[in-house]
Amino acid sequence: MTIDIKGISSMATRQVLAELVALYAQQSSDRVGIESVGGVDAAKRVQAGEPFDVVILASDAIDKLLAAGHVRAASKVNLVHSGVAVAVQAGASVPDISSEDAVRAAVLAAPSISYSTGPSGVALAQLFERWGIAQEIAPRIVQAPPGVPVGTLVARGEVALGFQQLSELLHVPGITLVGPLPAAIQITTTFSAGVGAASAQPAAAQALLAFMASPQAADAKRRQGMDPA
């Protein structure tokens, strides 16, 4: 019997989940549909009681949903670790980001800067505070609307220097991927999944998550700019 599995995720995992769902279809007759939206919106919809079989968000967001009873206890699995990269518009000069000092200089020199509304964006804002440049660059920050990739703003020329998770920048046309942040200031987000408390087919949902967390899924995760958790 074919089971329909309905899921929701943040935008950061959209590409990797599409590949994992396609791989899962090769070994299961279940039909999987995962909607990718802004992470904050996804969490709100789960909190409001919208029924999802699987929920894939940043690990701390899953923990909050677990604590509130919106995700089934003991269903959490860690899927991927995702780091932040830097992008400029295609054809623009490429800044040096080889060290913490170089990234700081690039940020100070950029006429406009953008980063995501997710966990990595929060961490970047804290980094700018620590560097003592937050007030200086505040007028140049362009906030990407939820669900709109920073890379899209960079490609349009609306933003000179974009920071977002590598997985979200890999497939954006019209940008040059400068590279990942250096290790000293790299921001890594772990994305986890759980079975929704309102799921009508928790066993099928858990089987999907077990596959997504298995060694079979590792290569797909690396192809999409992420590391297996």
C-alpha positions, 0 to 999 in steps of 0.5 A, a space after each residue: 500500500 502506498 502511503 503519502 508522507 507530507 513534510 515541511 522544511 526550511 529553505 536551506 535543505 530544499 535541494 538536499 531533501 529533493 535528492 534524498 526523496 528521489 533516492 528514497 523513491 527507488 526503494 519505497 513505494 511511499 510518496 513523499 512531498 516536502 514543502 520548503 519555506 522560511 524556517 521561522 514560518 515552518 516552525 510557526 505552522 507546526 506550532 499552529 497544529 498543521 499536520 506534517 509527518 516529518 519536520 526538518 529544521 535547524 536542530 535547536 528549532 526541532 528541540 523547541 518543537 519537541 519540548 512543546 509536544 509538536 514533534 514526537 518524543 524520541 523521533 529526532 535524527 540529525 541529518 546534516 551539518 551546513 556551513 556558510 559561504 560568501 558570494 558576489 555577483 558574477 563578474 564582480 571582483 572577488 574579495 580575499 576571505 582567506 582569514 578572519 581579518 580578510 573577511 572583516 576587511 571585505 565586509 567593511 569595503 562592501 557597499 551592501 551586505 546581506 545574510 539570511 534570516 536563519 540561524 547563520 544570519 543571527 550568528 553573523 550579526 553576533 560576529 559583526 558585533 564582536 568585531 565592533 563594526 555592527 553600527 558602521 555597516 548597519 545602513 548597508 545591510 540588506 535583509 533578505 525576505 524569508 524564503 528569498 535566497 541571499 544569492 538571488 539578491 546578489 545575482 540581481 546586483 542588489 547586494 554586493 556581498 552575500 553570506 548564506 549556507 553553501 547549500 543555498 548558494 551552489 545552484 544560484 545562477 549569476 553569482 560567483 561563489 567566493 568560498 566558505 568562511 575560514 575555519 576560525 569564524 565558520 558558522 555551522 548549522 546542524 539540521 535535524 528532523 522529527 516526526 510530527 505529533 499529528 502524523 497519521 503514519 508515524 512508522 512510515 515517517 520514521 522509516 523515511 528519516 532513518 533512510 535520510 540519516 543512513 550512510 546511503 544518503 551521505 554522498 547526496 548530502 556532500 553533493 549539495 554542499 553539506 556534511 553528513 551529521 
